[in-house]
Amino acid sequence: MRSKFKIHLRYSMDFTFIFFKWVLCAILMGVICGAIGTAFHFSVHYASDLLSVHTWLLYLLPVSGLLIGFLYKICKMENDKGTNSILQSIRTSQEAPARLAPLIFIGTALTHLCGGSSGREGAALQIGGSIGTWFGHFIHLNEKDRHLITMCGMSALFSAVFSTPITAAFFCMEVISVGIIHYSAFVPCLISAIIANHLASYLGVEPTTFSVPLQHAFGLALGGKIIVLAAVCALVSMIFCIIMHKAGELYQKLLKNMYLRFFVGGCLVVGLTLLVGSRDYNGTGMELIYKAMNGEARPEAFLLKMIFTAVTLGAGFKGGEIVPSFCIGATLGATVGSLLGMDPGLAAAIGLVSLFCGVINCPIASILLSIELFGSSNLLLFCIACGVSYMLSGYYGIYSAQRIMYSKLHPQFINKQTK
């Protein structure tokens, strides 16, 4: 009896020690990443504001690309695979170097300063993952614990930049190996995301929210429209993933020199902007999302945003794919929704979340995103849309390092890399 008591006491002490260890680590990561994430947010925001005032900066995009390439070259990071390298580091012994954080920080700011079409959240994942890995070495964590602290860093930076702490935590737990969620990371990721979000808010980062119509009564007609819209978003999400991957491969095949890829890519973005006659497709695309919510987006907006983003990121410019995918989904949703007779605000919101789910294969994170961005009044509709988009988007994904562990069609282990 006494020996059993000692065993239970030892187990309790072990759990308590590990719990407080990760709470402390998560708080520290939240503070560090919250501060850096705030600086990153304002840097990108300031760069975008400068571009809106000094429109001639667009013509410097090819030059900014050469500068980004030079910085990555001298830091021996020219073969960096972006967010894919962070995802890969959590599954393997490969680690993200600490120098990645300042490189992606500067590279993303330069891309936005000169009008490249990219987001912030993908870059935030890279910065946070790099900081997490560095911090894990600094406090002498073992390899498995360093994987977890890397996820904490990703959650914290994502939360600081986009102000969605719950989505940030579950996204970083879910995106690496779809079908397997390491719940051991739940408390550390959530705490780090909450701390980073509150610190960023205290320092002046305004949360991203959208207003959508009040709750829609669910019925068969509306449910059918949601299924059709989500199916279209699933199809376009596959097309977007293919375009993104093929664009990078085409640049690599046709232009062997890294500097030439940057320069040509920059010139193409400038040329496309002049051809279209609008600056709506440069930058993150947040303004287009607001237009879509109000039913003001052009029908071809989703296609143009896909092209601009593929040309920008395929050439090697820095940033992320997440907010551009929001933009593509919102504008697509508004366009398809108008054909289905749906409210444009609701259709754009459903499209945003559905396409995001299709490109990242994370239905839980996508549902949580819908709550944090749009509230819970239409939760059932978003759940239906995410389920349909996840199932019909196949095994495509924006991150080639992501793995689908279980089939989307059968209860079967497949361990398949996304296309």
C-alpha positions as CSV (number, residue, x, y, z in Angstrom):
1,M,0.0,0.0,0.0
2,R,2.8,2.4,0.9
3,S,4.7,1.6,-2.3
4,K,1.6,2.3,-4.4
5,F,1.2,5.6,-2.6
6,K,4.8,6.5,-3.4
7,I,4.3,5.6,-7.1
8,H,1.1,7.7,-7.3
9,L,2.9,10.6,-5.5
10,R,5.8,10.4,-7.9
11,Y,3.5,10.4,-10.9
12,S,1.6,13.4,-9.5
13,M,4.9,15.3,-8.8
14,D,6.1,14.5,-12.4
15,F,2.9,15.8,-14.0
16,T,2.9,18.9,-11.8
17,F,6.6,19.6,-12.5
18,I,6.1,19.2,-16.3
19,F,2.9,21.3,-16.2
20,F,4.6,24.2,-14.5
21,K,7.7,23.9,-16.7
22,W,5.6,24.3,-19.8
23,V,3.5,27.1,-18.3
24,L,6.7,29.0,-17.5
25,C,8.2,28.3,-21.0
26,A,4.9,29.3,-22.7
27,I,4.8,32.6,-20.8
28,L,8.3,33.4,-21.7
29,M,7.7,32.5,-25.4
30,G,4.5,34.5,-25.3
31,V,6.3,37.6,-24.1
32,I,9.3,37.2,-26.5
33,C,7.2,36.4,-29.5
34,G,4.5,38.9,-28.6
35,A,7.1,41.7,-28.6
36,I,8.7,40.6,-31.8
37,G,5.3,39.9,-33.4
38,T,4.2,43.4,-32.6
39,A,7.3,44.9,-34.2
40,F,6.7,42.7,-37.2
41,H,3.1,43.8,-37.5
42,F,3.9,47.5,-37.4
43,S,6.8,47.1,-39.8
44,V,4.6,45.5,-42.4
45,H,1.8,47.9,-41.7
46,Y,4.1,50.9,-42.0
47,A,5.6,49.5,-45.2
48,S,2.2,49.1,-46.7
49,D,1.3,52.7,-45.7
50,L,4.4,54.0,-47.3
51,L,3.5,52.2,-50.6
52,S,0.0,53.7,-50.6
53,V,1.6,57.2,-50.2
54,H,4.6,56.8,-52.4
55,T,3.2,54.7,-55.3
56,W,6.5,54.8,-57.2
57,L,7.9,52.3,-54.7
58,L,6.2,49.6,-56.7
59,Y,8.8,50.1,-59.5
60,L,11.5,49.2,-57.0
61,L,10.1,45.7,-56.4
62,P,12.8,44.0,-58.7
63,V,15.5,45.9,-56.8
64,S,14.1,44.9,-53.4
65,G,14.1,41.3,-54.7
66,L,17.8,41.5,-55.4
67,L,18.4,42.8,-51.9
68,I,16.4,40.0,-50.3
69,G,18.3,37.5,-52.4
70,F,21.6,39.1,-51.4
71,L,20.7,38.9,-47.7
72,Y,19.7,35.3,-47.9
73,K,22.9,34.5,-49.9
74,I,25.3,36.0,-47.4
75,C,23.5,34.3,-44.5
76,K,23.7,31.0,-46.5
77,M,19.9,30.6,-46.5
78,E,19.4,30.8,-50.2
79,N,17.9,27.2,-50.2
80,D,15.5,28.0,-47.4
81,K,12.0,26.4,-48.1
82,G,10.0,28.9,-46.0
83,T,7.2,27.6,-43.8
84,N,7.8,24.1,-45.1
85,S,11.2,24.0,-43.4
86,I,9.5,24.9,-40.1
87,L,6.9,22.1,-40.5
88,Q,9.7,19.7,-41.4
89,S,11.7,20.6,-38.3
90,I,8.9,19.5,-36.0
91,R,8.8,16.0,-37.4
92,T,12.6,15.5,-37.8
93,S,15.9,16.4,-36.3
94,Q,16.3,19.2,-38.8
95,E,16.1,22.6,-37.1
96,A,15.3,26.1,-38.2
97,P,18.4,28.3,-37.7
98,A,18.0,31.4,-35.6
99,R,19.1,33.7,-38.4
100,L,15.9,32.8,-40.3
101,A,13.9,35.1,-38.0
102,P,15.5,38.5,-39.0
103,L,15.8,37.4,-42.6
104,I,12.1,36.7,-43.0
105,F,11.3,39.8,-41.0
106,I,13.2,42.0,-43.3
107,G,12.3,40.1,-46.5
108,T,8.6,40.4,-45.8
109,A,8.8,44.1,-44.9
110,L,10.6,44.7,-48.2
111,T,8.1,42.7,-50.2
112,H,5.2,44.7,-48.8
113,L,7.1,48.0,-49.1
114,C,7.3,47.5,-52.9
115,G,4.0,45.9,-53.6
116,G,4.5,42.2,-53.7
117,S,1.4,40.1,-53.2
118,S,2.0,38.1,-50.0
119,G,0.7,37.8,-46.4
120,R,2.1,38.1,-42.9
121,E,1.0,34.9,-41.1
122,G,3.2,32.5,-43.0
123,A,6.2,34.7,-42.3
124,A,5.0,34.9,-38.6
125,L,5.1,31.0,-38.5
126,Q,8.7,31.1,-39.7
127,I,9.8,33.8,-37.3
128,G,8.0,32.1,-34.4
129,G,9.4,28.7,-35.2
130,S,12.9,30.0,-35.5
131,I,12.7,31.8,-32.2
132,G,11.2,28.7,-30.5
133,T,14.0,26.5,-31.7
134,W,16.6,29.1,-30.5
135,F,14.9,29.4,-27.2
136,G,14.8,25.6,-26.8
137,H,18.6,25.4,-27.3
138,F,19.1,28.4,-24.9
139,I,17.3,26.6,-22.0
140,H,18.8,23.2,-23.0
141,L,15.6,21.3,-23.9
142,N,15.9,17.9,-25.4
143,E,15.0,17.3,-29.1
144,K,11.3,16.3,-28.5
145,D,10.7,19.3,-26.2
146,R,12.4,21.6,-28.8
147,H,9.7,20.5,-31.3
148,L,7.0,21.5,-28.8
149,I,8.6,24.9,-28.0
150,T,8.9,25.5,-31.8
151,M,5.1,25.0,-32.0
152,C,4.7,27.5,-29.1
153,G,6.7,30.1,-31.0
154,M,4.6,29.6,-34.1
155,S,1.4,29.9,-32.1
156,A,2.6,33.1,-30.3
157,L,3.7,34.9,-33.5
158,F,0.6,34.0,-35.4
159,S,-1.6,35.2,-32.5
160,A,0.4,38.4,-32.1
161,V,0.0,39.3,-35.7
162,F,-3.6,38.2,-36.4
163,S,-5.1,38.4,-32.9
164,T,-6.7,34.9,-33.0
165,P,-5.1,33.0,-30.1
166,I,-7.3,29.9,-30.2
167,T,-7.0,29.5,-33.9
168,A,-3.2,30.0,-33.7
169,A,-2.8,27.3,-31.1
170,F,-4.9,24.7,-32.9
171,F,-3.6,25.6,-36.3
172,C,0.0,24.9,-35.2
173,M,-1.1,21.6,-33.6
174,E,-3.1,20.5,-36.6
175,V,-1.2,21.6,-39.7
176,I,1.9,19.5,-39.3
177,S,0.5,16.0,-39.6
178,V,-3.2,16.1,-40.5
179,G,-5.2,13.5,-38.5
180,I,-2.8,13.6,-35.6
181,I,-3.0,16.3,-32.9
182,H,-0.3,16.3,-30.2
183,Y,-2.4,17.4,-27.3
184,S,0.7,17.6,-25.2
185,A,1.2,20.9,-27.0
186,F,-2.3,22.2,-26.2
187,V,-1.6,24.0,-22.9
188,P,1.8,25.5,-24.0
189,C,0.6,26.6,-27.4
190,L,-2.6,28.1,-26.0
191,I,-0.8,30.0,-23.2
192,S,1.9,31.4,-25.4
193,A,-0.7,32.5,-28.0
194,I,-2.9,34.2,-25.3
195,I,0.1,36.0,-23.7
196,A,1.4,37.1,-27.1
197,N,-2.1,38.3,-28.2
198,H,-2.6,40.3,-25.0
199,L,0.9,41.9,-25.2
200,A,0.4,42.8,-28.8
201,S,-3.0,44.3,-28.0
202,Y,-1.5,46.3,-25.1
203,L,1.2,47.6,-27.5
204,G,-1.4,48.8,-30.0
205,V,-2.1,45.9,-32.4
206,E,-5.8,46.0,-33.4
207,P,-7.5,42.7,-33.7
208,T,-8.7,41.6,-37.2
209,T,-12.5,41.2,-37.2
210,F,-15.3,41.4,-39.8
211,S,-18.9,42.2,-39.5
212,V,-21.3,39.8,-41.1
213,P,-25.1,39.6,-41.2
214,L,-27.0,38.4,-38.1
215,Q,-27.7,34.7,-37.7
216,H,-29.3,33.1,-40.7
217,A,-32.0,30.5,-39.9
218,F,-30.8,27.1,-41.2
219,G,-32.9,25.5,-43.9
220,L,-32.5,23.0,-46.7
221,A,-32.2,25.7,-49.3
222,L,-29.5,27.6,-47.4
223,G,-27.7,24.4,-46.5
224,G,-27.7,23.4,-50.2
225,K,-26.2,26.7,-51.2
226,I,-23.5,26.4,-48.5
227,I,-22.5,23.0,-49.8
228,V,-22.3,24.2,-53.4
229,L,-20.2,27.2,-52.3
230,A,-17.9,25.1,-50.2
231,A,-17.5,22.6,-53.1
232,V,-16.4,25.4,-55.4
233,C,-14.0,26.7,-52.8
234,A,-12.5,23.2,-52.5
235,L,-12.0,23.1,-56.2
236,V,-10.4,26.5,-56.3
237,S,-8.2,25.6,-53.3
238,M,-6.7,22.7,-55.2
239,I,-6.1,25.0,-58.2
240,F,-4.4,27.6,-56.0
241,C,-2.1,24.9,-54.5
242,I,-1.2,23.6,-57.9
243,I,-0.5,27.1,-59.2
244,M,1.6,28.0,-56.2
245,H,3.8,24.9,-56.5
246,K,4.1,25.0,-60.3
247,A,5.0,28.7,-60.2
248,G,8.0,28.0,-58.0
249,E,9.0,25.0,-60.1
250,L,8.7,27.0,-63.3
251,Y,10.9,29.8,-62.0
252,Q,13.5,27.3,-60.9
253,K,13.4,25.6,-64.3
254,L,13.6,28.6,-66.5
255,L,15.8,30.9,-64.4
256,K,18.6,29.0,-62.7
257,N,20.1,32.2,-61.2
258,M,18.4,33.3,-57.9
259,Y,18.9,37.0,-58.6
260,L,17.4,36.7,-62.0
261,R,14.3,35.0,-60.6
262,F,13.8,37.8,-58.1
263,F,14.3,40.5,-60.8
264,V,12.1,38.9,-63.4
265,G,9.4,38.1,-60.8
266,G,9.5,41.7,-59.6
267,C,9.1,43.0,-63.2
268,L,6.2,40.6,-63.8
269,V,4.3,41.9,-60.7
270,V,4.9,45.5,-61.8
271,G,3.7,44.7,-65.4
272,L,0.6,42.8,-64.1
273,T,-0.2,45.8,-61.9
274,L,0.0,48.2,-64.8
275,L,-2.0,45.8,-67.0
276,V,-4.8,45.4,-64.5
277,G,-4.8,49.1,-63.7
278,S,-5.4,48.5,-60.0
279,R,-3.3,48.2,-56.8
280,D,-5.9,46.0,-55.1
281,Y,-4.0,42.8,-55.8
282,N,-0.7,44.0,-54.3
283,G,0.0,43.4,-50.6
284,T,-2.1,41.2,-48.4
285,G,-5.4,41.8,-50.0
286,M,-7.2,42.9,-46.8
287,E,-9.0,45.8,-48.7
288,L,-10.3,43.3,-51.2
289,I,-11.7,41.2,-48.3
290,Y,-13.6,44.2,-47.0
291,K,-14.9,45.0,-50.5
292,A,-16.1,41.3,-50.9
293,M,-17.9,41.6,-47.5
294,N,-19.8,44.6,-48.9
295,G,-20.5,42.9,-52.3
296,E,-18.1,45.3,-54.1
297,A,-15.4,42.9,-55.3
298,R,-15.0,42.3,-59.1
299,P,-15.9,38.7,-60.3
300,E,-12.4,38.0,-61.5
301,A,-10.7,39.3,-58.3
302,F,-10.1,35.8,-56.9
303,L,-8.3,34.7,-60.0
304,L,-6.1,37.8,-60.3
305,K,-5.1,37.5,-56.6
306,M,-4.1,33.9,-57.2
307,I,-1.9,35.0,-60.1
308,F,-0.3,37.9,-58.3
309,T,0.5,35.8,-55.3
310,A,1.9,32.9,-57.3
311,V,4.1,35.2,-59.3
312,T,5.4,37.0,-56.2
313,L,6.1,34.1,-53.9
314,G,7.2,31.7,-56.7
315,A,10.0,34.2,-57.5
316,G,11.3,34.0,-53.9
317,F,9.7,37.1,-52.4
318,K,8.9,36.7,-48.7
319,G,5.7,36.7,-46.8
320,G,2.9,34.1,-46.4
321,E,0.0,32.5,-48.2
322,I,-2.6,32.6,-45.5
323,V,-4.0,36.1,-45.9
324,P,-3.9,35.9,-49.7
325,S,-5.9,32.7,-49.4
326,F,-8.4,34.6,-47.2
327,C,-8.7,37.2,-49.9
328,I,-9.1,34.6,-52.7
329,G,-11.8,32.8,-50.6
330,A,-13.7,35.9,-49.7
331,T,-13.8,37.3,-53.3
332,L,-14.7,33.9,-54.7
333,G,-17.4,33.5,-52.1
334,A,-18.9,36.8,-52.9
335,T,-18.9,36.0,-56.7
336,V,-20.4,32.5,-56.3
337,G,-22.8,33.7,-53.6
338,S,-24.2,36.3,-55.9
339,L,-25.0,33.6,-58.4
340,L,-26.7,31.5,-55.7
341,G,-28.7,34.5,-54.4
342,M,-26.8,34.6,-51.0
343,D,-26.1,37.6,-48.9
344,P,-22.7,38.9,-50.1
345,G,-21.3,39.3,-46.6
346,L,-22.2,35.7,-45.5
347,A,-21.0,34.3,-48.8
348,A,-17.7,36.1,-48.6
349,A,-17.2,34.9,-45.0
350,I,-18.1,31.3,-45.9
351,G,-15.7,31.5,-48.9
352,L,-12.9,32.9,-46.8
353,V,-13.1,30.1,-44.2
354,S,-13.8,27.3,-46.8
355,L,-10.9,28.1,-49.0
356,F,-8.5,28.5,-46.0
357,C,-9.6,25.0,-44.9
358,G,-9.0,23.6,-48.3
359,V,-5.5,24.9,-48.7
360,I,-4.3,24.0,-45.2
361,N,-6.4,20.8,-44.5
362,C,-7.2,21.9,-40.9
363,P,-11.0,21.8,-40.3
364,I,-10.8,22.4,-36.5
365,A,-8.6,25.4,-36.9
366,S,-10.8,26.7,-39.7
367,I,-14.0,26.4,-37.6
368,L,-12.3,28.2,-34.7
369,L,-11.1,30.9,-37.1
370,S,-14.7,31.5,-38.2
371,I,-15.7,32.1,-34.6
372,E,-12.8,34.4,-33.8
373,L,-13.3,36.5,-37.0
374,F,-17.1,36.4,-37.5
375,G,-18.6,35.3,-34.2
376,S,-20.6,32.2,-33.4
377,S,-24.0,33.1,-34.7
378,N,-23.6,31.2,-37.9
379,L,-21.4,28.4,-36.6
380,L,-23.4,25.6,-38.0
381,L,-23.0,27.0,-41.5
382,F,-19.3,27.3,-41.1
383,C,-19.0,23.8,-39.8
384,I,-20.9,22.4,-42.9
385,A,-18.7,24.5,-45.2
386,C,-15.4,23.4,-43.5
387,G,-16.5,19.7,-43.6
388,V,-17.3,19.8,-47.3
389,S,-14.2,21.8,-48.3
390,Y,-11.9,19.5,-46.3
391,M,-13.4,16.4,-47.8
392,L,-13.5,17.6,-51.4
393,S,-10.1,19.3,-51.5
394,G,-8.3,16.0,-51.9
395,Y,-4.7,15.6,-50.8
396,Y,-3.6,19.0,-52.0
397,G,-2.1,21.6,-49.6
398,I,-0.3,24.9,-49.7
399,Y,2.6,23.4,-47.6
400,S,4.3,20.6,-49.4
401,A,5.9,19.4,-46.1
402,Q,2.5,18.8,-44.6
403,R,1.5,15.1,-44.3
404,I,-2.0,13.7,-44.4
405,M,-1.9,10.8,-41.9
406,Y,-5.4,9.4,-42.3
407,S,-7.6,9.2,-45.5
408,K,-10.3,11.8,-46.0
409,L,-12.6,9.1,-47.4
410,H,-11.9,6.0,-45.3
411,P,-10.8,5.2,-41.7
412,Q,-7.4,4.3,-43.0
413,F,-3.8,5.3,-42.2
414,I,-2.1,6.6,-45.4
415,N,0.8,8.9,-44.3
416,K,0.6,10.8,-47.5
417,Q,2.5,14.0,-48.4
418,T,0.3,16.8,-49.8
419,K,0.5,17.5,-53.5
